[in-house]
Amino acid sequence: MSSSTTPTTTTTSTTAINLDQVAYFLVTGASRGIGAKMAIETARKFKPGSVVVLLARSASGLESTRSEILAVNPHVTVVTSSVDLATASKELLNEILDKSLGKQQPTGQFGLACVIHNVGTIGNIERKAIDMDDRTEWEQYFGTNLFTVAVLNSCFLRKFHSVSSKLVINITSKACLAPFPSMTYYCAGKAAREMYFRVLAEEEATTGVTVLNYSPGPVDTEMTVDLQANSNAPEIRDYFKNLRDTTTILTTEQTTAKFLHILQNGLFKSGDHVDYYDH
């Protein structure tokens, strides 16, 4: 092939996201940890007129996140809703979306509609897979970590179908790809959840929907503290203890900065699983 016919490569990516615009931005699990930090640092970049919606169970945690967002960007509207996503109905989720938009229900002013599905629980880590015979516990776990996530996602994309750029972010984990002792619920839930979002990316490839499955790495959160203290697997407890002892466990600031770098530079294809350590 002659040089004249060699395709030229370009660094421009169709998945690069411009956050410097008027956006509608919803984050679940936004009262603490990764969800709170991502909400604050992403909302910092939005233009006046943007609407930020924070969901979690803890009203006080949500209010703290709201205050931090307004401190870094006083020109956005921040709406909080204390809700138990384990049992939230489609009707309740639609009502939250409707109320956040006000009486006129305008969506035309938004250049971007973005949702971060961050909500997640670790589940029972004191029992092995062979002992998990409580159907109600299974249903409660998947209710929070998959069922309501999918229902909310449908409500969100239906509400903002007319917005030209729609961004769906699933906070995932290496645990969706590899089995970890004591983490049956978490591994099974993350695997099912990521596959849902991968199918979504395939089906909506031509409708202005971009999907990122972001794995934030091992982060210093209450979840990893719980794993270190209560996992039935010594190797899991030792893994997180070593990360903390050597101060190599990631901070929420580090993983959020990497997340925004990946997003704004389009370092992914829609539907991809991208880990903190990939870039």
Backbone as CSV, one residue per row, in Angstrom:
resi,resn,N_x,N_y,N_z,CA_x,CA_y,CA_z,C_x,C_y,C_z
1,MET,0.851,-1.197,0.000,0.000,0.000,0.000,0.883,1.242,0.000
2,SER,0.608,2.154,-0.902,1.412,3.371,-0.967,1.031,4.302,0.170
3,SER,1.954,5.232,0.458,1.711,6.152,1.564,0.492,7.024,1.310
4,SER,0.203,7.254,0.033,-0.924,8.134,-0.288,-2.270,7.491,0.030
5,THR,-2.273,6.151,0.121,-3.546,5.478,0.391,-3.630,4.954,1.830
6,THR,-2.565,5.220,2.613,-2.586,4.774,4.007,-3.585,5.615,4.801
7,PRO,-4.537,4.965,5.504,-5.503,5.747,6.282,-4.798,6.555,7.358
8,THR,-5.222,7.787,7.525,-4.635,8.614,8.569,-5.373,8.362,9.872
9,THR,-4.622,8.229,10.938,-5.253,8.034,12.245,-5.497,9.389,12.881
10,THR,-6.496,9.455,13.688,-6.816,10.710,14.363,-7.036,10.430,15.838
11,THR,-6.722,11.395,16.676,-6.902,11.232,18.115,-8.313,11.632,18.544
12,THR,-9.084,12.172,17.619,-10.446,12.569,17.951,-11.312,11.323,18.122
13,SER,-12.029,11.251,19.233,-12.876,10.091,19.506,-14.329,10.513,19.561
14,THR,-15.181,9.669,18.988,-16.609,9.988,19.010,-17.199,9.823,20.407
15,THR,-16.455,9.170,21.315,-16.986,9.019,22.669,-16.472,10.082,23.635
16,ALA,-15.610,10.984,23.174,-15.150,12.060,24.056,-16.346,12.922,24.469
17,ILE,-16.472,13.149,25.759,-17.632,13.852,26.292,-17.264,15.276,26.676
18,ASN,-18.009,16.235,26.158,-17.837,17.636,26.529,-18.727,17.933,27.730
19,LEU,-18.108,18.172,28.879,-18.860,18.469,30.099,-19.122,19.965,30.274
20,ASP,-18.501,20.775,29.420,-18.652,22.228,29.521,-19.892,22.674,28.752
21,GLN,-21.039,22.227,29.233,-22.313,22.571,28.612,-23.428,22.471,29.649
22,VAL,-24.640,22.802,29.224,-25.795,22.695,30.127,-26.217,21.227,30.163
23,ALA,-26.190,20.647,31.343,-26.402,19.213,31.469,-27.470,18.894,32.513
24,TYR,-28.103,17.740,32.312,-28.919,17.120,33.358,-28.110,15.927,33.829
25,PHE,-27.866,15.848,35.125,-26.880,14.910,35.668,-27.455,14.235,36.903
26,LEU,-27.608,12.928,36.836,-28.170,12.160,37.955,-27.134,11.163,38.455
27,VAL,-26.961,11.099,39.783,-26.011,10.163,40.393,-26.712,9.398,41.509
28,THR,-26.618,8.075,41.487,-27.143,7.267,42.582,-26.002,6.921,43.541
29,GLY,-26.370,6.654,44.794,-25.338,6.396,45.796,-24.449,7.604,45.984
30,ALA,-25.068,8.797,45.992,-24.316,10.056,45.935,-24.048,10.663,47.307
31,SER,-24.339,9.934,48.378,-24.198,10.514,49.712,-22.801,10.370,50.300
32,ARG,-21.966,9.519,49.699,-20.638,9.273,50.262,-19.755,8.587,49.209
33,GLY,-18.490,8.414,49.563,-17.572,7.610,48.760,-17.404,8.066,47.324
34,ILE,-17.301,7.076,46.435,-17.055,7.346,45.021,-18.188,8.159,44.405
35,GLY,-19.431,7.826,44.734,-20.576,8.530,44.157,-20.567,10.008,44.480
36,ALA,-20.272,10.333,45.735,-20.233,11.742,46.147,-19.111,12.482,45.422
37,LYS,-17.924,11.875,45.384,-16.779,12.550,44.758,-17.001,12.734,43.257
38,MET,-17.557,11.731,42.591,-17.837,11.871,41.158,-18.893,12.942,40.902
39,ALA,-19.889,13.004,41.770,-20.925,14.029,41.618,-20.326,15.423,41.723
40,ILE,-19.476,15.627,42.716,-18.882,16.954,42.953,-17.961,17.356,41.810
41,GLU,-17.049,16.462,41.438,-16.026,16.825,40.453,-16.572,16.914,39.030
42,THR,-17.619,16.151,38.723,-18.235,16.257,37.394,-19.090,17.511,37.323
43,ALA,-19.878,17.759,38.366,-20.766,18.936,38.375,-19.975,20.240,38.346
44,ARG,-18.757,20.192,38.834,-17.882,21.372,38.818,-17.731,21.941,37.403
45,LYS,-17.856,21.081,36.393,-17.542,21.467,35.017,-18.747,21.978,34.222
46,PHE,-19.961,21.815,34.756,-21.159,22.145,33.984,-21.417,23.648,33.895
47,LYS,-22.130,24.027,32.834,-22.500,25.423,32.627,-23.738,25.795,33.445
48,PRO,-23.941,27.102,33.681,-25.141,27.553,34.387,-26.408,27.041,33.698
49,GLY,-27.400,26.723,34.500,-28.638,26.161,33.961,-28.694,24.649,34.069
50,SER,-27.569,24.042,34.447,-27.523,22.585,34.605,-28.300,22.158,35.850
51,VAL,-28.809,20.928,35.806,-29.543,20.357,36.929,-28.817,19.092,37.380
52,VAL,-28.522,19.028,38.675,-27.838,17.880,39.262,-28.796,17.209,40.244
53,VAL,-29.014,15.916,40.070,-29.942,15.170,40.928,-29.162,14.083,41.654
54,LEU,-29.268,14.086,42.974,-28.523,13.156,43.816,-29.487,12.217,44.527
55,LEU,-29.268,10.911,44.379,-30.105,9.911,45.039,-29.269,9.053,45.978
56,ALA,-29.821,8.759,47.151,-29.214,7.841,48.118,-30.201,7.713,49.271
57,ARG,-29.904,6.835,50.207,-30.783,6.692,51.373,-30.538,7.789,52.402
58,SER,-29.280,8.187,52.580,-28.925,9.126,53.645,-29.207,10.575,53.259
59,ALA,-30.221,11.169,53.893,-30.556,12.569,53.603,-29.426,13.501,54.025
60,SER,-28.787,13.217,55.160,-27.706,14.090,55.633,-26.487,13.986,54.721
61,GLY,-26.203,12.774,54.242,-25.092,12.602,53.306,-25.342,13.319,51.994
62,LEU,-26.566,13.256,51.516,-26.929,13.950,50.273,-26.795,15.460,50.440
63,GLU,-27.197,15.974,51.588,-27.105,17.408,51.831,-25.653,17.856,51.864
64,SER,-24.778,17.010,52.404,-23.351,17.322,52.426,-22.782,17.389,51.006
65,THR,-23.159,16.418,50.166,-22.705,16.418,48.767,-23.254,17.636,48.033
66,ARG,-24.511,17.945,48.285,-25.135,19.111,47.646,-24.364,20.390,47.987
67,SER,-24.014,20.555,49.266,-23.282,21.750,49.695,-21.921,21.846,49.018
68,GLU,-21.259,20.703,48.888,-19.937,20.702,48.246,-20.031,21.039,46.759
69,ILE,-21.083,20.569,46.106,-21.267,20.894,44.688,-21.493,22.386,44.517
70,LEU,-22.363,22.961,45.335,-22.680,24.393,45.209,-21.478,25.261,45.578
71,ALA,-20.583,24.722,46.394,-19.369,25.468,46.742,-18.429,25.580,45.546
72,VAL,-18.402,24.549,44.692,-17.498,24.576,43.528,-18.196,25.069,42.258
73,ASN,-19.536,25.024,42.246,-20.289,25.511,41.091,-21.656,26.024,41.542
74,PRO,-21.710,27.284,41.966,-22.973,27.837,42.486,-24.021,28.108,41.413
75,HIS,-23.667,27.857,40.139,-24.582,28.199,39.037,-25.420,27.015,38.569
76,VAL,-25.351,25.897,39.292,-26.187,24.750,38.939,-27.282,24.581,39.999
77,THR,-28.356,23.913,39.601,-29.416,23.560,40.541,-29.166,22.140,41.032
78,VAL,-29.175,21.953,42.341,-28.937,20.621,42.907,-30.187,20.148,43.644
79,VAL,-30.700,19.002,43.210,-31.897,18.407,43.804,-31.496,17.103,44.476
80,THR,-31.950,16.889,45.711,-31.643,15.636,46.399,-32.939,14.880,46.675
81,SER,-32.824,13.561,46.688,-33.977,12.720,47.018,-33.508,11.513,47.810
82,SER,-33.958,11.445,49.056,-33.628,10.313,49.911,-34.558,9.165,49.558
83,VAL,-34.001,8.109,48.987,-34.830,7.012,48.462,-34.106,5.683,48.670
84,ASP,-34.865,4.649,48.992,-34.310,3.305,49.112,-34.428,2.622,47.758
85,LEU,-33.300,2.509,47.065,-33.324,1.966,45.707,-33.546,0.452,45.681
86,ALA,-33.587,-0.174,46.843,-33.889,-1.615,46.888,-35.334,-1.882,46.489
87,THR,-36.205,-0.916,46.785,-37.641,-1.140,46.588,-38.317,-0.059,45.751
88,ALA,-37.560,0.918,45.252,-38.160,2.050,44.531,-38.903,1.580,43.282
89,SER,-40.142,2.041,43.118,-40.966,1.656,41.969,-40.673,2.551,40.770
90,LYS,-41.111,2.110,39.616,-40.992,2.917,38.402,-41.726,4.242,38.576
91,GLU,-42.892,4.187,39.235,-43.684,5.402,39.448,-42.925,6.412,40.307
92,LEU,-42.291,5.926,41.377,-41.529,6.825,42.250,-40.336,7.418,41.504
93,LEU,-39.631,6.610,40.733,-38.463,7.103,40.003,-38.868,8.139,38.959
94,ASN,-39.975,7.903,38.264,-40.470,8.893,37.303,-40.875,10.186,37.997
95,GLU,-41.453,10.052,39.179,-41.862,11.234,39.950,-40.644,12.063,40.352
96,ILE,-39.563,11.398,40.741,-38.328,12.113,41.098,-37.790,12.885,39.893
97,LEU,-37.774,12.239,38.728,-37.317,12.911,37.505,-38.214,14.094,37.166
98,ASP,-39.521,13.885,37.243,-40.477,14.951,36.925,-40.292,16.166,37.845
99,LYS,-40.184,15.906,39.133,-40.051,17.006,40.101,-38.755,17.779,39.895
100,SER,-37.706,17.093,39.506,-36.419,17.771,39.318,-36.444,18.738,38.141
101,LEU,-37.357,18.499,37.210,-37.450,19.348,36.019,-38.429,20.500,36.184
102,GLY,-39.284,20.435,37.196,-40.259,21.502,37.404,-41.517,21.298,36.579
103,LYS,-42.439,22.230,36.692,-43.780,22.069,36.111,-43.784,21.969,34.591
104,GLN,-42.917,22.706,33.944,-42.932,22.729,32.480,-42.305,21.480,31.853
105,GLN,-41.573,20.722,32.637,-40.896,19.521,32.137,-39.984,19.804,30.934
106,PRO,-39.216,20.874,30.965,-38.377,21.161,29.800,-37.145,20.267,29.767
107,THR,-36.820,19.748,28.598,-35.554,19.007,28.443,-34.727,19.602,27.309
108,GLY,-35.320,20.536,26.565,-34.667,21.079,25.374,-33.420,21.887,25.653
109,GLN,-33.282,22.395,26.894,-32.106,23.233,27.185,-30.849,22.424,27.446
110,PHE,-30.998,21.104,27.575,-29.839,20.276,27.924,-29.104,19.777,26.677
111,GLY,-27.791,20.012,26.650,-26.969,19.443,25.582,-26.534,18.027,25.913
112,LEU,-26.583,17.702,27.213,-26.146,16.394,27.694,-27.069,15.922,28.804
113,ALA,-27.479,14.662,28.724,-28.184,14.010,29.830,-27.319,12.846,30.276
114,CYS,-26.898,12.869,31.540,-25.934,11.889,32.040,-26.426,11.258,33.330
115,VAL,-26.306,9.944,33.429,-26.625,9.241,34.668,-25.426,8.377,35.062
116,ILE,-25.057,8.454,36.347,-24.033,7.567,36.896,-24.717,6.587,37.844
117,HIS,-24.746,5.335,37.424,-25.308,4.271,38.269,-24.197,3.786,39.201
118,ASN,-24.088,4.472,40.319,-23.032,4.158,41.272,-23.523,3.282,42.422
119,VAL,-24.823,3.321,42.693,-25.330,2.580,43.853,-24.854,1.129,43.816
120,GLY,-24.410,0.644,44.966,-23.939,-0.732,45.024,-23.679,-1.151,46.455
121,THR,-24.002,-2.390,46.760,-23.725,-2.934,48.080,-22.891,-4.208,47.919
122,ILE,-22.166,-4.557,48.970,-21.262,-5.706,48.892,-21.998,-7.021,49.139
123,GLY,-23.112,-6.967,49.858,-23.837,-8.192,50.166,-23.220,-8.947,51.327
124,ASN,-23.748,-10.099,51.607,-23.277,-10.933,52.716,-21.935,-11.566,52.357
125,ILE,-20.885,-11.179,53.073,-19.535,-11.678,52.767,-19.031,-12.639,53.845
126,GLU,-19.936,-13.015,54.739,-19.550,-13.933,55.822,-19.879,-15.385,55.485
127,ARG,-20.616,-15.603,54.382,-20.990,-16.960,53.987,-20.425,-17.294,52.604
128,LYS,-20.208,-18.584,52.388,-19.757,-19.061,51.088,-20.950,-19.257,50.160
129,ALA,-20.650,-19.382,48.883,-21.714,-19.536,47.880,-22.609,-20.745,48.188
130,ILE,-22.012,-21.810,48.659,-22.764,-23.043,48.902,-23.823,-22.871,49.997
131,ASP,-23.637,-21.860,50.835,-24.552,-21.631,51.956,-25.610,-20.566,51.680
132,MET,-25.629,-20.019,50.473,-26.547,-18.913,50.180,-27.873,-19.457,49.663
133,ASP,-28.746,-19.818,50.595,-30.016,-20.460,50.244,-31.226,-19.616,50.640
134,ASP,-30.992,-18.342,50.950,-32.079,-17.447,51.361,-32.565,-16.663,50.145
135,ARG,-33.692,-17.073,49.575,-34.204,-16.438,48.359,-34.514,-14.953,48.566
136,THR,-35.063,-14.627,49.732,-35.395,-13.223,50.008,-34.135,-12.356,49.988
137,GLU,-33.050,-12.881,50.564,-31.789,-12.140,50.570,-31.266,-11.939,49.146
138,TRP,-31.383,-12.979,48.316,-30.998,-12.854,46.904,-31.825,-11.764,46.213
139,GLU,-33.125,-11.781,46.430,-34.007,-10.812,45.761,-33.727,-9.388,46.239
140,GLN,-33.456,-9.235,47.532,-33.134,-7.897,48.040,-31.830,-7.390,47.447
141,TYR,-30.845,-8.285,47.359,-29.549,-7.866,46.810,-29.698,-7.434,45.350
142,PHE,-30.327,-8.281,44.556,-30.489,-7.944,43.134,-31.472,-6.797,42.934
143,GLY,-32.404,-6.614,43.865,-33.305,-5.467,43.789,-32.544,-4.157,43.788
144,THR,-31.598,-4.030,44.709,-30.789,-2.810,44.809,-29.779,-2.695,43.681
145,ASN,-29.102,-3.789,43.388,-27.904,-3.735,42.548,-28.128,-3.985,41.067
146,LEU,-29.318,-4.477,40.708,-29.609,-4.706,39.295,-31.015,-4.242,38.893
147,PHE,-32.050,-4.743,39.580,-33.420,-4.499,39.114,-33.757,-3.006,39.066
148,THR,-33.520,-2.303,40.176,-33.853,-0.878,40.200,-32.918,-0.068,39.313
149,VAL,-31.684,-0.524,39.178,-30.740,0.143,38.267,-31.292,0.122,36.841
150,ALA,-31.775,-1.041,36.413,-32.311,-1.172,35.049,-33.587,-0.360,34.876
151,VAL,-34.469,-0.379,35.893,-35.728,0.370,35.807,-35.447,1.876,35.748
152,LEU,-34.561,2.352,36.626,-34.195,3.768,36.616,-33.582,4.155,35.278
153,ASN,-32.746,3.297,34.735,-32.102,3.601,33.457,-33.136,3.767,32.342
154,SER,-34.142,2.907,32.335,-35.216,3.012,31.340,-35.990,4.309,31.516
155,CYS,-36.324,4.634,32.767,-37.045,5.882,33.044,-36.240,7.083,32.571
156,PHE,-34.951,7.065,32.853,-34.061,8.177,32.516,-33.969,8.360,31.007
157,LEU,-33.693,7.294,30.278,-33.515,7.412,28.828,-34.828,7.755,28.122
158,ARG,-35.931,7.301,28.672,-37.234,7.653,28.097,-37.512,9.144,28.295
159,LYS,-37.191,9.640,29.481,-37.440,11.052,29.795,-36.586,11.967,28.923
160,PHE,-35.353,11.546,28.641,-34.416,12.424,27.931,-34.107,11.943,26.514
161,HIS,-35.061,11.235,25.918,-34.828,10.675,24.577,-34.534,11.760,23.549
162,SER,-35.081,12.975,23.765,-34.901,14.041,22.777,-33.578,14.786,22.931
163,VAL,-32.857,14.545,24.022,-31.543,15.180,24.210,-30.540,14.484,23.290
164,SER,-29.762,15.254,22.575,-28.923,14.675,21.511,-27.817,13.774,22.056
165,SER,-27.255,14.130,23.210,-26.166,13.348,23.780,-26.589,12.772,25.125
166,LYS,-26.628,11.439,25.183,-27.039,10.757,26.420,-25.893,9.849,26.867
167,LEU,-25.458,10.037,28.107,-24.308,9.311,28.639,-24.733,8.463,29.835
168,VAL,-24.499,7.168,29.743,-24.856,6.227,30.811,-23.580,5.608,31.355
169,ILE,-23.356,5.788,32.651,-22.143,5.271,33.284,-22.526,4.255,34.347
170,ASN,-21.973,3.070,34.226,-22.160,2.012,35.207,-20.862,1.857,35.992
171,ILE,-20.952,2.051,37.302,-19.767,1.807,38.132,-19.698,0.305,38.381
172,THR,-18.701,-0.310,37.787,-18.577,-1.759,37.789,-17.363,-2.170,38.615
173,SER,-16.839,-3.340,38.379,-15.741,-3.857,39.194,-15.048,-4.992,38.465
174,LYS,-13.793,-5.206,38.827,-13.078,-6.393,38.357,-13.824,-7.658,38.772
175,ALA,-14.654,-7.533,39.821,-15.420,-8.676,40.331,-16.495,-9.148,39.358
176,CYS,-16.757,-8.391,38.309,-17.703,-8.873,37.292,-16.996,-9.798,36.301
177,LEU,-15.670,-9.817,36.335,-14.875,-10.609,35.396,-14.199,-11.810,36.043
178,ALA,-13.939,-11.709,37.343,-13.200,-12.769,38.042,-13.889,-13.109,39.356
179,PRO,-13.861,-14.382,39.762,-14.489,-14.782,41.020,-13.604,-14.459,42.222
180,PHE,-14.196,-13.881,43.259,-13.477,-13.591,44.493,-14.179,-14.294,45.654
181,PRO,-13.458,-15.110,46.406,-14.070,-15.810,47.536,-14.747,-14.834,48.496
182,SER,-15.894,-15.238,49.017,-16.730,-14.488,49.964,-17.588,-13.419,49.282
183,MET,-17.370,-13.159,47.987,-18.047,-12.052,47.309,-19.049,-12.556,46.274
184,THR,-19.777,-13.617,46.619,-20.732,-14.229,45.687,-21.753,-13.230,45.171
185,TYR,-22.420,-12.553,46.102,-23.452,-11.589,45.697,-22.852,-10.506,44.799
186,TYR,-21.734,-9.963,45.243,-21.121,-8.846,44.526,-20.683,-9.254,43.122
187,CYS,-20.002,-10.388,43.013,-19.537,-10.855,41.705,-20.715,-11.144,40.771
188,ALA,-21.729,-11.843,41.290,-22.886,-12.188,40.464,-23.661,-10.945,40.048
189,GLY,-23.832,-10.024,40.989,-24.568,-8.798,40.693,-23.848,-7.916,39.685
190,LYS,-22.537,-7.756,39.865,-21.771,-6.908,38.950,-21.720,-7.511,37.537
191,ALA,-21.633,-8.840,37.453,-21.587,-9.490,36.142,-22.905,-9.296,35.394
192,ALA,-24.020,-9.522,36.087,-25.335,-9.347,35.457,-25.560,-7.893,35.063
193,ARG,-25.184,-6.999,35.940,-25.394,-5.561,35.703,-24.579,-5.073,34.504
194,GLU,-23.315,-5.483,34.425,-22.497,-5.032,33.303,-23.019,-5.587,31.983
195,MET,-23.484,-6.825,31.973,-24.000,-7.379,30.726,-25.254,-6.635,30.274
196,TYR,-26.088,-6.225,31.220,-27.247,-5.391,30.872,-26.783,-4.135,30.123
197,PHE,-25.772,-3.467,30.659,-25.310,-2.222,30.041,-24.581,-2.467,28.719
198,ARG,-23.949,-3.610,28.573,-23.314,-3.927,27.290,-24.355,-4.171,26.202
199,VAL,-25.442,-4.843,26.558,-26.539,-5.034,25.603,-27.151,-3.690,25.241
200,LEU,-27.355,-2.841,26.248,-27.897,-1.496,26.012,-27.038,-0.746,25.000
201,ALA,-25.718,-0.808,25.173,-24.810,-0.099,24.264,-24.961,-0.598,22.833
202,GLU,-25.107,-1.916,22.660,-25.299,-2.488,21.325,-26.608,-2.013,20.704
203,GLU,-27.676,-2.078,21.487,-29.007,-1.765,20.959,-29.193,-0.287,20.653
204,GLU,-28.520,0.578,21.432,-28.735,2.025,21.295,-27.570,2.730,20.603
205,ALA,-26.788,1.977,19.867,-25.573,2.531,19.250,-25.862,3.696,18.308
206,THR,-27.069,3.724,17.733,-27.386,4.781,16.754,-28.378,5.801,17.290
207,THR,-28.604,5.788,18.614,-29.633,6.687,19.175,-29.058,7.785,20.063
208,GLY,-27.746,8.001,19.982,-27.132,9.059,20.778,-26.817,8.650,22.196
209,VAL,-26.863,7.336,22.493,-26.552,6.839,23.833,-25.126,6.289,23.857
210,THR,-24.317,6.801,24.786,-22.956,6.306,25.008,-22.909,5.654,26.378
211,VAL,-22.317,4.465,26.444,-22.266,3.702,27.693,-20.813,3.445,28.079
212,LEU,-20.497,3.704,29.351,-19.179,3.377,29.893,-19.350,2.549,31.157
213,ASN,-18.735,1.370,31.177,-18.637,0.558,32.388,-17.280,0.862,33.008
214,TYR,-17.285,1.675,34.073,-16.021,2.112,34.678,-15.753,1.349,35.971
215,SER,-14.604,0.685,36.005,-14.170,-0.052,37.194,-13.155,0.808,37.944
216,PRO,-13.516,1.296,39.133,-12.695,2.324,39.794,-11.451,1.829,40.502
217,GLY,-11.232,0.498,40.500,-10.081,-0.041,41.209,-10.369,-0.177,42.703
218,PRO,-9.387,-0.665,43.485,-9.582,-0.805,44.930,-9.482,0.557,45.618
219,VAL,-10.603,1.040,46.130,-10.678,2.409,46.648,-10.949,2.378,48.149
220,ASP,-10.415,3.347,48.842,-10.587,3.461,50.293,-11.993,3.967,50.604
221,THR,-12.936,3.037,50.721,-14.327,3.354,51.018,-14.816,2.450,52.155
222,GLU,-16.026,2.717,52.618,-16.609,1.882,53.672,-16.759,0.433,53.202
223,MET,-16.971,0.236,51.902,-17.131,-1.117,51.378,-15.850,-1.932,51.537
224,THR,-14.706,-1.326,51.238,-13.459,-2.087,51.355,-13.039,-2.248,52.824
225,VAL,-13.458,-1.316,53.676,-13.254,-1.493,55.116,-14.039,-2.716,55.594
226,ASP,-15.274,-2.841,55.116,-16.126,-3.984,55.463,-15.496,-5.293,54.994
227,LEU,-14.982,-5.309,53.777,-14.336,-6.509,53.249,-13.114,-6.906,54.083
228,GLN,-12.335,-5.927,54.440,-11.128,-6.201,55.224,-11.470,-6.771,56.597
229,ALA,-12.570,-6.312,57.173,-12.939,-6.724,58.527,-13.749,-8.012,58.557
230,ASN,-14.617,-8.232,57.541,-15.652,-9.262,57.681,-15.668,-10.351,56.620
231,SER,-14.822,-10.275,55.600,-14.806,-11.327,54.584,-14.479,-12.678,55.216
232,ASN,-15.158,-13.730,54.746,-14.856,-15.070,55.258,-13.567,-15.637,54.657
233,ALA,-12.998,-14.918,53.697,-11.793,-15.398,53.000,-10.555,-14.647,53.507
234,PRO,-9.622,-15.351,54.149,-8.412,-14.684,54.665,-7.639,-13.930,53.587
235,GLU,-7.608,-14.468,52.361,-6.836,-13.807,51.311,-7.443,-12.448,50.923
236,ILE,-8.764,-12.327,51.032,-9.422,-11.041,50.747,-9.117,-10.043,51.863
237,ARG,-9.227,-10.508,53.108,-8.910,-9.626,54.244,-7.458,-9.146,54.157
238,ASP,-6.560,-10.067,53.841,-5.139,-9.712,53.763,-4.847,-8.757,52.603
239,TYR,-5.555,-8.954,51.489,-5.346,-8.093,50.316,-5.620,-6.628,50.651
240,PHE,-6.773,-6.370,51.285,-7.116,-4.978,51.592,-6.281,-4.430,52.749
241,LYS,-5.897,-5.306,53.681,-5.017,-4.852,54.761,-3.673,-4.417,54.191
242,ASN,-3.144,-5.176,53.247,-1.862,-4.836,52.637,-1.941,-3.522,51.858
243,LEU,-3.042,-3.328,51.137,-3.217,-2.066,50.402,-3.202,-0.878,51.349
244,ARG,-3.859,-1.039,52.494,-3.893,0.069,53.451,-2.546,0.244,54.150
245,ASP,-1.915,-0.884,54.511,-0.621,-0.808,55.205,0.440,-0.150,54.341
246,THR,0.361,-0.370,53.042,1.361,0.180,52.117,0.887,1.477,51.460
247,THR,-0.280,1.949,51.888,-0.934,3.159,51.332,-0.999,3.138,49.808
248,THR,-1.243,1.952,49.253,-1.414,1.846,47.802,-2.884,1.725,47.412
249,ILE,-3.776,1.716,48.395,-5.200,1.730,48.079,-5.532,3.098,47.488
250,LEU,-6.406,3.123,46.496,-6.714,4.372,45.804,-7.639,5.259,46.640
251,THR,-7.544,6.547,46.423,-8.479,7.488,47.038,-9.629,7.762,46.062
252,THR,-10.735,8.276,46.594,-11.853,8.644,45.711,-11.430,9.759,44.758
253,GLU,-10.516,10.616,45.205,-10.022,11.690,44.338,-9.261,11.119,43.139
254,GLN,-8.407,10.122,43.395,-7.611,9.521,42.315,-8.502,8.855,41.269
255,THR,-9.437,8.035,41.712,-10.250,7.295,40.737,-11.206,8.215,40.005
256,THR,-11.665,9.277,40.657,-12.549,10.241,39.980,-11.784,11.023,38.919
257,ALA,-10.560,11.415,39.227,-9.738,12.130,38.244,-9.487,11.258,37.014
258,LYS,-9.203,9.962,37.221,-8.973,9.049,36.110,-10.263,8.871,35.295
259,PHE,-11.379,8.739,35.976,-12.685,8.605,35.325,-12.955,9.800,34.400
260,LEU,-12.726,11.005,34.896,-12.977,12.199,34.086,-11.999,12.287,32.911
261,HIS,-10.768,11.857,33.108,-9.774,11.830,32.028,-10.228,10.885,30.910
262,ILE,-10.695,9.709,31.289,-11.180,8.724,30.311,-12.384,9.274,29.562
263,LEU,-13.280,9.899,30.300,-14.526,10.418,29.728,-14.258,11.548,28.747
264,GLN,-13.487,12.536,29.176,-13.291,13.742,28.369,-12.381,13.516,27.170
265,ASN,-11.551,12.454,27.248,-10.667,12.144,26.124,-11.167,10.989,25.268
266,GLY,-12.342,10.460,25.622,-12.930,9.389,24.820,-12.068,8.144,24.737
267,LEU,-11.486,7.738,25.861,-10.574,6.583,25.867,-11.339,5.274,26.030
268,PHE,-12.452,5.155,25.329,-13.283,3.950,25.410,-14.225,3.918,24.213
269,LYS,-14.729,2.735,23.922,-15.823,2.569,22.972,-17.088,2.314,23.781
270,SER,-18.218,2.748,23.270,-19.460,2.577,24.017,-19.680,1.113,24.369
271,GLY,-19.940,0.861,25.649,-20.153,-0.489,26.147,-18.923,-1.118,26.759
272,ASP,-17.749,-0.493,26.572,-16.494,-1.052,27.086,-16.469,-1.121,28.609
273,HIS,-15.723,-2.102,29.116,-15.322,-2.180,30.517,-13.947,-1.535,30.597
274,VAL,-13.836,-0.433,31.312,-12.557,0.267,31.441,-12.168,0.332,32.917
275,ASP,-10.988,-0.193,33.220,-10.498,-0.225,34.585,-9.589,0.979,34.862
276,TYR,-9.535,1.387,36.112,-8.652,2.483,36.534,-7.240,2.282,35.985
277,TYR,-6.762,1.040,36.013,-5.367,0.766,35.640,-5.167,0.609,34.143
278,ASP,-6.224,0.749,33.346,-6.091,0.584,31.889,-5.425,1.790,31.231
279,HIS,-5.484,2.946,31.895,-4.946,4.170,31.263,-4.078,4.932,32.247
